[in-house]
Amino acid sequence: NVTLNMPAERSGEDVDIILSRLKGVKAFQRFHPSLLLQICSCAFYEYLEKVFRQGDIGTSWYAVLSGSLDVKVSETANHQDAVAICTLGIGTAFGESILDNTPRHATIVSRETSELLRIEQREFKSLWEKYRQCMAGLLAPPYGAMESGSNNDQKLQRGGKVMRNAILSRAPHMIRDRKYHLKTYRQCCVGTELVDWLVQQSTCVHTRSHAVGMWQALLEEGVLNHVDQELGFQDKYLFYRFLDDEEEDTPLPSEEEKRESEEELPETILFLAQIGPDALLRMILRKPPGQRTGDDLEIIYDELLHIKALSHLSNTVSLIPPLQHWTHVKLSLLLPVFNQGEEGTSWYIIQKGSVNVVIYGKGVVCTLHEGDDFGKLALVTDSARAASIVLREDNCHFLRVDKEDFNRILRDVEANTVRLKEHEQAVLVLEKSPRASTLGNIKYTVMSGTPEKILDHFLETMRMDTHHADPDDFVLMHCVFMPNSQFCQLLMLCYIFNPVCTYHAVAPPGSEQERLEYAVTSKRRVLNLALRWAAVHAHHLQEEQAALTFLEELYGSVSSDSRILRALKDFVPDLEKVVKLHIDMKSQKVLLREFSNGDERLAKKQPIRNCDEILLKVYCSDHTYTTIRVAVAATGREVTSAVADKLASSDDLLLVHLSSAGEKQMLKPNDVSVFSTLSINGRMFACPRDQLNALTPLPDQEGPSAGSMSSFELMSSKDLAYQMTLYDWELFSCVHEHELLYHTFGRQSFRRTTANLDLFLRRFNQVQLWVVTEVCLCGQLSKRVQLLKKFIKIAAHCREFKNLNSFFAIIMGMSNPAVSRLTQTWERMIANTIRAVRHCRSQPFNPEVCQPNKNHAEVRGYVRKLCVIDNQRTLTTLSYRLEPRRT
């Protein structure tokens, strides 16, 4: 723990503790030791728990030791209107307005408890006058025009003079006229000699390449020049000349100038030692890849593998050739590197400086610093930029990997997961998709994120073809993590949010026409998604008032906007049709009769909806029953309540599914759509707990006692297969794909019925048991043989009609132990069966379906009302009765 008591009361030990703490903050590590000691002697320590407001006259300068603070600015000078433009983290500073007694440029608000180093105005001015060049790098005004790169420029200009004067003082022979190839070069130095001299001057110059970088920094600034104007400094016998020696009559430094240079030399060398590695890296990266030496590559790898964004890469990866260096020089604070909505062409890594990430309507969502990267999301998803990047300071340096190189080189080594963060929290997580992609590009799939960001991401990446046949995964699956009510609310906000209007933060850059085009494109994306969503959800939307309200409001907004924005006009008729369709369908309500039996199955099936109602028979322990009318999505609790009301019972009733075999399954109070969970011959009972053990199956649950072969043996096998296919298709076409989601994730979580899916699954079991029941109820061996042949023919025709549901149901029925053990029956056709199956498999599919014959109504009625035994024990008993176990 560090406590900065009053400066006058500090002991030497206190100063050492404070110095140790400051050295742990990266921004202070480049300060001269004497400056750090003076800061330790005069600074105060405090927690920021108050607000510094824009317009106040400051009295102190602050540096952030821990925590973070928001910087807010108001154009009206009213702090209530202020918007956040950036966040200050550890190592940043504010309050430099005390240098000229101007009002504070911004309001500072602590985002969390923050530790600050505070220096009062008088002491800060004194330090500033003495260590201006060293401290300038820490001052980054959060608003308005930043101090340009002139501070470093001036420092390098002065550094060049100091180095020249020091050489003339300590080794004057190094600067002299030189001859090479019969040509005289006036007042020059040799590259190798400059490196030798610099290495000998200070222990902070670690290697010859380090010294090369330090001279390169002066070369970039124009303080030192190659005689032939080459841009890179080399440790070779090449000639370089200081700027002051360019003129022929430049006087030698005076004794006073030499003395001053000697005093400044250590600080100048320290400064150059700090910026030298970056200058060296820039010089190497400017070289064409083919000209980079082995030493160059070692330097690059050593530098890059210390960058946070690249720390996961192997040092064997050939990452270097595509890297190019890109430098923004003396740019204003709010000039973006790229804008939200633009095409992504490159991935960037911050080598020096910092940037703000700005999203329209949200303002600054995070700040990126040295070692961070940006621009990857647009490349991996082939989408537009999701945010704008704004420079926070001048002279930012970036490493750039262009899209083609990113895809080619990083395909196998780049992280499997891409995370997008706002305010230090992951709001979107993408994972590399294992599926093959077109043109070999990397494809990423959304794994998690906030609903808002997932929706934003999908809108940016979605295909704009309204008639695209296959719905997107997002449209199909969003209900798992984002219910329709939330989806509608967010989508409406996306539509009405207009980038042309005033923002909570910076407005989108570009001309008025460009901003208008961006707004129209955004609205068209929303409308495109809304139409796809309405088409996919179909009748489900009628069951949610929020969804219908959303469609009506969206239609109203688009109708109004299309009068001004003609590009939206083509959406109006489509939205009008959708709204009218769902309003008309909402007024329809269907009353279903008994779920498992009934003549309504002769009529064409219609999808069962949540809003429909059903007449449900619920039995008592004495086999009496009561009929209740409940909603399709009724829960177990609602069913027992309705039964108790109907019976005028005050007992706590249990809801039980009783199978034909006598097996009992207690239904939970929160189970949804309980009637659809009944097995084929199962029945629903309600009873007090003390009567649970007394429940017995109803006589009619046992199923038929005689087969129906006499009825359907006269029917054409092809007609039977055709009618079975028609009925299977009716059942299947009623199943909405979302029912599979509800079935998988638990329909009680969605409060949705899966009755249509349950009916389709029951049909498979029913056909399977029909085969077993008919075979086991056929007592005559010859008849059973003919029966098996007929089932095989029916299965073959089902396959011909591409009805694999009934095809496999029949095959599994014949594989049931109660049938497969009938060896006497199977021995009469096995060879014929093999030939028949082989023949069916060899025939191409015939798309022509058979025409119904004169008794098609009888066939149709038969296949839709199959009577079966679903008790395996009963079927097995019947089987042994037909063919006893062999001894």
N, C-alpha and C positions, 0 to 999 in steps of 0.2 A: 504494500500500500504506500502511496506517495501523497504526502500532504505538503502543499506549498503554503507555509505560514508567511507572516510578514517578511519582506525581503531583508529588512535590517536585523531580524532575529535568526536568520539562517546560519547554521554552522557549516564547516567544510564538508561534513558527512552528509548534511541535507543536500548540498549542491551536487555531490557525487550521485546521490540517489536520483535526483531530478535529471541529471545528465544521462544516467543510464536509461531512464524512461524515455527521454527524447530521442536517444539513439535507436530506440526500438521502433520509431515512426519513420517510415521510408523517406518522407519528404524532408526530414531534418538531417538525414544521413550525409547529404552533400554540403551541409553548412560547415564553414571553417570552425575548427575547435574553439578559437577565441570568441567567435560569435555565439556558439552554443553556451559557453561559460557565462557570457554576459546575459543571455536570455535566462539562464538558470538563476542568476542573481537578482533579476528585476521583475520576472513574470509572476503572475498570480494564477491560482488554480481554482476552478469553480465548476459546479454543475449548472447547465443551462436549463432553467425551468420557466423562463419568462420569454416574452416576445420582443424582438427588436423591430421596430416598425419603419417602413419606408418614409423618408422625409425627416426623421429625427436627426439631430446633430450628434455624431458619435463622440465618445470619449476614450475608447479603447480599441485595440486590434486583437483579433482572436484567431487561434489555430485549433483544429479539432483533433483531440487525442483519442477519443472513442465515441461511438454512437453515430448519429447522422442527423442532418437538419435539412428542411425544405427551404428553398429560396423562392419567394413569391413576389410578383410585381403587379402593380395596378397602374393602368394608364390614367386613371382618374385620381390617383393618390389616395383613394379610399381603400383601406386595408380589407374591407369586406368584399371588395371586387377583385382582390388579388388572385392570380392564378400561379400555380407552381411551374417554374421553368427549368429547375434542376435540383439535384440533391447533393449536399456536401457530405463527404465521407471523411474517414481518418486521413490526416495529412493535408487537408485543404484549409484555407484561411479566408477570413472576411473582415471587413472593417477598415480597409485602407483609405476610406474617405476622410479619416482623421488627418491625413497628410496635408490636405488643403482646406479642411474645415467645411467641406460641402455636406449637404444632407445625405443620409444613407440612400443608396440606390435601390434597395430592396428590403422586403420584410423577411426576417429569419425566424423560423418556427422549428422547434425541436420535434423530431419524429419519434424520439425515444430519449431516455435519460442520457445526456451527452456530457463527456468531460472535455473542458476547454482550457486552453492556455491563454491567459489574458495579459496583454502588455499595455500599460497606460500610454496616453498620447505623447507625453514628453519623452519618455524612455524610448518609445517606438521611433519617434522622429530622429532621436540621436543615433539609434542603431541603423536606421535607414540611410542617413547621411554617410555613415562609415562603411556599411556593407550592402549598399544598394544593389550592386550587381549580383551578389550571392542570394539576396532575399527576393529578387524580382521574380524568380521562377515559382515561388510559393504563392504569389499574388495572382489570382485569377478572378477578376471581377465577374460576378454571376449575371450581370445585366448590363446592357448598353455595349458600346464599343470596347473591346478589350484593348489592353495595351498591346501594341503590335510586337513583332519579333525584334523590334529595334533594341530592346534591352540586351538580348544575346548578341545582336549584331554589333552593338557598341562594345560589348565585352570582348568579342572576338577581334574587333578592330584594335582595341587597346591591348589585347593579348599579343597580337602580331607585333606591335611596337615594343612591348616588353621583351618578347623573345629576341627580336633583332638587336635591341640595345644590349641585352645580356650577352649575346654572342659577340658583339663588337667589344664588349668589356672583358669577357673571359677568354674568348678564342677568336680574335679579330682576323686571323688568317683564313677562317672559313668563308668569309665574304670577300671575294676578289675577282678580278677579270680572269677568264679561263678560255683556253683555245681548244677547239675540237674540230678535226677535219678542216684545218686551215681557216676556221672561222672563229672569231673572238666573241665571247659572251661576257658582257660587262657585269661586274658586281653580282656574281652568282654563288650559290651554295650547291653542294653535291648531295643527292638524296641519302646515300649511305652515311655521309658525315653528319648530316642533320640527325639521323636516327642514333648514331653512336653518341653524339653529344647529349641528346635528350635522355637517353637511358642512364647516362652518368650523373644527371642532375638531381634525380629524386628516386626514392624507393617506391613511389606510387606508380612509376612507369614499369610495368611488370615484364613485358617482353618487347621484342623488336616490332612485332605486328601491332602491339598496343601503341608504340610510338608512331608507327605509320598512320594509325587512325587519328592521332592527335594532330599530326601535320596535315592530314586530309581535311580535318575540320577547318583549319586556317585556309587551305586551298579552296574549299567550297565557298568560303566567305570572300575570296578574292584578296585576302591579306598576303597570301603567298601564291605565286604563279609559276607554272612550268614555262620555260622559255619558248616552247612551241605550242603552248596553250592546251596541253593534254589535261584531261579532267581528273585523272587519278594520280595520287602520290605513290611513288615506288621506291623501295629500298634498293636502288641501283645507282650506277654512275650516270645519273641524269641531272640536269641543271635546273635549279629553282631560284627565283628571285623574289625578295620581299617587295611589297607594294611601294614602300618608301624609297627603294633603290631603282624604281623605274625611271625616275627623273635623273638626268645626268649630274645636276648640280645639287643633289640632296646633301645637306650638311651632316656631318657626324653628330651623334648625340653629345650634349654638354655633360659636364660632370654631374650636375644636378639631375639631369634626366637619367644618367646611368645609375645614380644612387636610388632614385625613385623606382627604377626598373628592378634593381636588386631587391628592394623591399617587396615589390609586388610579384616577383618571380614565383615564390612558392604557391601563392594563391592562384596565379595564372596556370601553373603546371597542374595543380589540383583540378581546376576547372576543365582544362583540356583533357585530363585523364578521365574525367567523368563523361565527357561527350565523345571522346575518341572512339570507343567501341561501336557506337551507333554510326559514326561517320565511316568507319572501316567497313561495316556491314553494308551501308548504302553504296559505297564504292564497288564492293564485290558484286552486289545484286544488279548494279548497272551494267556489268560486263555481260556480253552475250554468253549463254550457257557453255558454248564450246570453248570459250577462252578462260574458264575458271580452272584454276590449278587445284591440286590436291589439298594444299594449305588453305585455299579459299573455301573449299567444301567443308573442311574441318571447322573453320571459323563459323560458317553459316550453320552447320549442324549444332555446334555448341551453343550458338545464340538462340536458334529456333527451338531447340528442345528445352530451353528454359522459359519459353513462352507458354502461358497457361493453355491457350487454345490448341497447342500442338503437343502437349506433354504426353498424350496417349499414343503418339506415333512411334513406331520402331525406328531406330537410327539406321536401319538398313534400307529404308524406303527412299526411293529416288524422287524425293519431293522437290529438290532444289531447282531443276531446270525450268519449270513453268513459273516460278516466283518472279514477280517484277516489283520494282519499287515505285511507289507513287507518293509524291510529296505535295501537300497544299501549303503554299507560301503566302503569309500575310493575308489571310482571308478573314472576313468579318465573322462575328459570333454566330449569326443565324443563317449562314450559307450552308445548305445541306450537302452532304456527300451524295445522297440520293433521296428521292421522294417516294412517299407511300403511293402505291399504285403503278409505279414504273416496273418495267421488265427487269428481272434479276439477271445480271450478266457476270458477276464476280463475287468471290468470297473475300472478305477483308479481315486482317488481323492488325490490331493497333500496336505499332512498334513504339510510338511516342505520342503523348497527348491524351485527350479524352473527348468523348462525344456523348450527346444526349440522344436517347431513343424517344421519338415523339409520335404519338398516334392521334389522328384527328378526333377531336371530341374528348380526349383523355389528357392531353398535354404530355408532359414528360413522364414516362413510365419507368425508366431506369437510366443510369449513367454507366457507360463502359469506359474502362481505363486500359492502361498499358497491359498487353497480354490477352485482353478479351478479343472476341471476334464477332462479326456480324455479317449478315447477308447470306447465310447458309440455307435458311428456310426456303427462300424463293428458288434456290437452285435444286434442292432435293425434291421439291413438290412441283416444279415447273409452273410456279404461280407468280403473281405480281408481288412487289415489295409490300410487306405487311405493316411497315412503319417508315417514317422519315428519320434520317440520321443527321444530326445538327452538331457542328463543331462547337466545343466549349472553349477552345483556345486556339491561338494561331500556331502555325508551323507544326501541324500534326503529321505524323509519318505513318504510313500503312503498308503492310505487305498485301499483295493482291494475287489471288489465284483465279484465273478466268474459268468460265463454265466448262469449256471443253476439257481443260486440264484437270479441273476438279473431278469431273466424271471419269476421266481416263485413269488418273493416278490415284485418287482417293477411294475408288470403288471398293477395293478389298481391304483398305486399312482405316478408312474413316469410321468414326464411332457408329455403332449400330443404333444409337439413340440420339435424337436431336431434341433439345429442350428450349422452349421459348419462355423467358422470364419477364415478369413485370413486378416491380417493387420487391425484388429478391425472391419472389414466389414463382414456381413453375406453373404457367397457365396453359401450356400445350406441350405434349410429349409425343414425338413421332418415332416410330421404330422402322428400321430398314425391312422392307418386305421381302420374304424369300421367293415370292413369285417372279417369274421371268418377266421382263418389261421390254417394251419396244425400243429398238435402237440401242439396247444395252444400257440405257440410263438407269441410275439408281432410283428406286421407288420407295417411298415411305408411307406408312399407315399410321393414322391417329390411334394412339393407345390410351391416352387419357388427357384430361384438361378441364378447364372450366367450361360450362355450357356456352357462355358468351364467346370465348375464344375459338372453340370448336366450330361454332356457327360462322364466325368471321372467316376462319380458315377455309371452310367449305365454300362459302360464297366467293372467295378469291380463286379457288381452284376448280370449281364446278364447270362442266361443259355447258355451253350456252345453247345447245340444241334441245329445244323443248320437246321434240318428238323422239328423243333418244329412247330406244326400246327398253333397255334394262335400267331399272331404277338404281340410283346410287346407294351405296351401303349406308350413308348417313340418313337418307330419306327412309330407308327400311328400318334402321336400328335406333334412331335417335330416342325413341320412347323408353329405351332401357335406362338412359341417363338423363333425359330431358323430356318430361311429360309434355303433352300437346299444349297445355295451358301456358307453360313457360316458353315453349317454342314459339307459340303465336305472339306472345308479348315481346320477345326478343326480335322476332322477324318484323313486327310492326315498327319497333324502334329503329331497326336498320333501314326501313323504308322512309320514315318521316325525317330521319336525321339527314340534313341536307348540307354537304360541305360548302355550299355557296354562302350559307348564313354564318353568323358569328359563332365562333368556337369557344370552348372553355380554355383553349390554348391557342397556339399558332394556327393560322389559316393555312390551307393547302397552298403550296407555292404554285407559280405559273400564272398565266394570263386569266382574265375573266372567262374567256371562252374555254380554256383548258379546265378550269374548275367546274364550269357548267357541264362539260362532257364527262368529267369524273362523276358528278352527281347523277347524271342520267344513266350512265353505265351501272352505277351502284344500285339504282332503283330497278333497272331491268333485271339485274341478277336476282334481286329479292323476288320480283314478280315471277321470274322463271322458276325459282325454287318453290314458291307458293303453289304454282299450278302443278308441278310434279308431286308435291306433297299431297295436294287435294286428290289427285288421280290415284295415288297409291293407297291412301287411307280410305277412300271410297265411303261406304256406308257407315264406317266407324265414326266419321265426323258428325253424323246426325245425333250421336249420343253425347256430344260435348257442346254445351252452350258456348263455352269460351271459343271453340273452333269456329262455330257458325258466326259468332259476333265478330271475330277477327276477319273472316272472309267478307262480311258485309262492310266493315269499316275500311278494309283494304280496297274493295271495289269502289266505295265512295271517294276515297282519296285519289285513286288512279283516275277516276272519271273527272275529278276536278283538275288534277295536275296535267292531264292530257290536253286540256285546252291551251296550255302554255307550252308544254313539252311534247311536241308532236311525236317524238320517238317512243312515247308510251302508249300511243293511241291503239296500236295493234293488240295490246293486252286487254283492252276494255271488253270486247265481245266474249273472249274466253272466260274472263272472270264473271261476267254476267251469267253465262251458262252454268258455271259451277255453283254460284249462289242460288240461282233459281232451282237447279236440280236438287240441292240439299234441302231447300225450304219445302219443296213438294214432297220429298221422301220423308221428311221429319214428321209430317202429319199422319203417316201410315204406321199403324201398330198391328202386329199379327198376334193372334191367340193360337198357340200350339196345343194340340191334343196330346195324348199319351206319347211319351218320348220313344218307347221301344216298340210299340205296336200301334196299328191304326190304319184306317183306309186312306188317310191323307198322304201316305207314301205312294199312292197311285198317281197323285198329282205331281207336277214338276216341282222339284225341290227349290226352295228359296233360302238364302242365307238366314241363319238364326242370329238375331241381333240382341244386344244387351237390353234394349228397350222393349223387346217382345215379352209376352207373358205365356205361361204354360199352366195347364191343368195337371196337377201332379197327385197321383194316388199314394197315400202314406198309410201303411198297415199298422195295426195294433197286434199285441201278442196273441189275441184270440182270433186272428185272421180276418177281422173286420177292417174296413178301411174308411178313410175320409178323403175327399177330394178338395184340394186347396188350389187357389189361383195365386201364383207368385211370379215375380219377375224372373227372367231367364238367369240373371246374374245373382239371384238371391243366395245369401249365405246360409250356412247351417243354422245359425242363430235365428235368422228370419223365418226359415222353414219351421223350426220347432215352435216358434212363437205363434205362427199362423195355425199350426196344428192344435196347440194348446187353446187358442181362442175358439177354434171350431169345435173342440171337444169340451170346452168349458172346464178344462183341467187346471188345477193349481200345482200339479206335480212338476218337478224339474225333469224334463224329458230328455232322453238321449236319442240322437239320430243315428240309425244303424243301417248299413248296407248288408243284406243277408243274401248270400249266394245260394244256388240250387244245391250245393254240397253241404249247406249248413254253416259255412264259414262266415264269421261276423267281422265287420270292419266298422269301427266307430268313426263317424265323421266329426270333424272339428267345427267349433262355432264360427270360425272365420273362413272356412272353406267356401269358395265361390262356385256358383253354378253346380250345386251338389247333385242335381238330377242326372247330369251328363256323365257322372262317374260310375253309374250302375253297369254291371255286366249284362250280357245278353238276356239271361233269364233271372237276373238279380232283381230284388225288390227292396224298397225303402221302408223301414219300420221306425216307429217312434214309441218309446216305452220308458217307464221309470227304471232306474238302475236295478231295483230288486227283481225286475222281470226279464233282465237281459239274458240270463241262462235259460229261460223258458221259451225263447224264440225258436220257431221251427219253420222250415220252408213251406210255402204254399204248395198244394198238389199240382197246380199248373206250372210250377217252376221246374218240375221234372222233365218237361218237354214231351214230344209225341211218343206214343207207344207203338205206332205202326209207321212204316216208311211211306213215301209218296211216289215211289217208282211207277206205280200204275198210272199216275198223272203225267209225269214228265218224260216217261220212256217213249211216249208218242210224239213228243216235241222234238223238233230238229235241234241237233247239237249246235249248229251254227246260229239258229234263232236264239237259243238259250244264251250262248256267248255274247251275241249282239245286244240282247236286252240287259244282260249283266254289265256290259261295257257302258251302255247308256246310263244305267243307274249309278255305276261307279263314277262316271264323269260328272253327273249331276251333283253327287256328294262332294267330289273333289273340287268342282268349280265354286262351291259354296265356302270352301275353306280359305280364309284370308291368311296371308303369310304371317301376319302379326300373331295369329293364334299359336304358331309354332314358337314364337318368342315367349308368349304368356305360358305355354306349356313347359318351356325349358327353364324359365326364370321364376316360375310360380305365379299362377294367375291371381292368387290372393294379393300379390304385391301390386297388381295393376287394377284389381277389381273388375276383371274382364272375363267373359265366358270363352271357353274353347269348345263349345258344343258342336260346331261344325267339324272340327278336327276329331273330336271324340266319336262322332257318328261315322266318319270315314274309317277310323281305326277299328271301330266295332264291326264294320262291314267285312273287313278282312277276317276277323275272328269268326264271324257268322258263316262266311263261305267255307272256311276251313272245317268248322264243326258240322256244317251241312253234309259235306262229303263223308265224314266219319259216321254221322248219324244215319244216313241212308244206307251205307254199307252194313253197319251193325244191326240195322232193323230188317235187313233182307235175309230171310231164313233159308232160301233155296240157293244152292251152290251155283247152279247154272245162271240164275238171275244175277247173283253177285258178280260173276265174271262179266256178264253183259254190262252191269252197272259200272264196273271199273273201266271198261272200254269206253263207255259213254263219257265218264268224267275225263278220261285222257283226251278224247276228241274235243270236249268243251274247253279244256285247258289249251289245246293246240289252237283252236279258233280264237280264244282270248289273246293268245300271243300274236296271232295274225292281226287282230285289231289293236295291237300294242297295249293291251290291258294287262300289264304285268301284275297289278294288284290282285285280280282274280286268278291269274295264271299261277302265281306263287301260293296263293291261298289253297287252291286245289291240290297243288303238288305237296304242300305241307300237310293237307288233310289226308292224302294217301300215305304220307310218311308217319302219321300218327301210330303209336304202338298198337292201338286197337285195330288198325287196318293192316299194318305192315306184317303183323304176326300171322295173318291168315294165309299160311303157306299153300294150302290146297287151292285157294282162290287165285293166288299169284302164279302158281305153277301152270295154269291154263293160259296165259297171255304174255308171259314175260318176254318171249322173243318178239312177238307182235308189237308189244309196247316199245321195245328198243327201236324197231324199224319205224314205228309211227313217229316217235320223237325225233329220230334222225331225219325223217322226211320233212317234218315241220321246220326243223332248223335249217334245212337246205333251201327252203323256198323263200324267195324275196317277198317283202311286205307288199300286200295288195291293198292300195288305198280305197278300193271300191268296197263299200259295206253292203251287206246283203239287204235285199228289199224285204220288208215285212210281209209275211204270208197272211193267209186269211185268219189264222188263230193267234196273231201277234199279241192281241190284248190279253189272252189267257197266259201266254208265255211271259208277258211283261208283268202281270199280276203275280205269277208264281215266283219269279226271281226276286221280287221285291218283298215277299213275305215268306222267307224261308223259315221253316220250323225246325229247330235244332235242339239237341241235348248238349248242354255245356258242362255236364258233370263227368269228369274223366273216369271216375270210379264206375259210374253207371255204364259208360261206353265200354270200358274194359270188361265188365261183367257180361254185357251183351256179346262181346267178341268171343269170350270163352264159351258162351252158350252155343254160338255158331260152330266153333271149332275148338273142342276141349283140348287142354294141354296134352301133348304127346308124352307117353311114358317111355 
